[in-house]
């Protein structure tokens, strides 16, 4: 009985390879949740309008997005890297960590500005600074994961419904 218990503990403590679909879903497909970034996140994903009134708190929305990205990153970190998945997992971790850092340090202050009804020019200037600071880097990381994930899906016969690439 003791040997069985030890074996079960060892098996649950070890990371085992997952199915190709699980790797793809966690590492690549979940990147869709961060496809809007920078000013586009506020304008497209959250419906920010320079004309004003919103029906929700932007800070709360960013905090929810932070929790979502933390969960996505945690799920990717739980997967066992293999020769076949390492590049995709690394690209996914890189994208999620970059996005998480920006949400915490750059997006959140803008959300607070919007919630306190800062002047439109101040918000626009902050969004422009955010885009200049990190949008190109985000796009490179997003495109890298997109390309690796798409190839991984093809190599493993995972059916993709491709939408037009995210362009700005």
Secondary structure by P-SEA (a helix, b strand, c coil): caaaaaaaaaaaaccccccaaaaaaacccccccccccccccccccccccccccccccaaaaaaaaaaaaaaaaaaaaacccccccaaaaaaaaaaaaaaaaaaaccaaaaaaaaaacccaaaaaaaaaaaaaccaaaaaaaaaaaaaaaaaaaaaacccccccccccc
